[in-house]
Amino acid sequence: MPANQHLQKLSAALSVSEEMMSAAREAAWDRLSALMADRQALIQDAFAEPIPHADAPAMADLIRRIQVLNQRLVDLSSQGRDRVAGALGAIAAGRRARAAYGGAPGR
């Protein structure tokens, strides 16, 4: 792999991470999942061969930036999960209340 391709692949992974942030903010979970696979492939390609020593500082910087975005993604995903869990809990409570008062089940 030519020397700068390591950096290009990891830089592309950073760009995909930014797209992942947009997908998470939009609750576009299917798109986020597809982007995660794309990013993983780029990261694997970036490290498929030994990294030239001269590229190590730039690679480390890109990795740190990806890690920061990844933590934000974890936080957004957790918030989304919590919102869905809350909505499902409210639906279940409504069904239990309807059943308790003789409402039609499952509607």
Buried (B, 14 or more C-beta within 10 A) or exposed (E): BEEEBBBBBBBBBBEBBEBBBEBBEEBBBEBBEEBBEBBEBBBEBBBEEEBBEEBEEBBEEBBEBBEEBBEBBEEBBEEBEEEEEEEEEEEEEEBEEBEEEEEEEEE
